[in-house]
Amino acid sequence: MSDRRLHPRSVFLAPASAQLRITVDAEIEQWHDTSAVVISSSACACGDELLVHSLDEGREVTFCIATVLLCEPIVGHPTRYRINLSLKPARAPAHLDGVPVA
């Protein structure tokens, strides 16, 4: 029998910080200055931190740090998730591609 694990693997000796860029569109159900509720096709774990990009009334891209407070599945097909977020302003503005402006 051939070895099924032909893809490269990595082993980390200690926990390390990382950044992961995944773009997921979400439907905004509620949006306030410090909190939001969104509907997404992807689940999140409580405590996850997300970088949320949005357009303000002047069509400028802004972003904030969102911490997941609650993630509940919504019964239906396909399965979607209602995610409650705590919002904090991020340190710098962003372009549409997500790269911070210095």
PyMOL commands that set and color helices and strands:
alter all, ss='L'
color gray80, all
select strands_A, chain A and resi 26-31+35-40+49-55+61-74+80-89
alter strands_A, ss='S'
color yellow, strands_A
deselect
rebuild
show_as cartoon
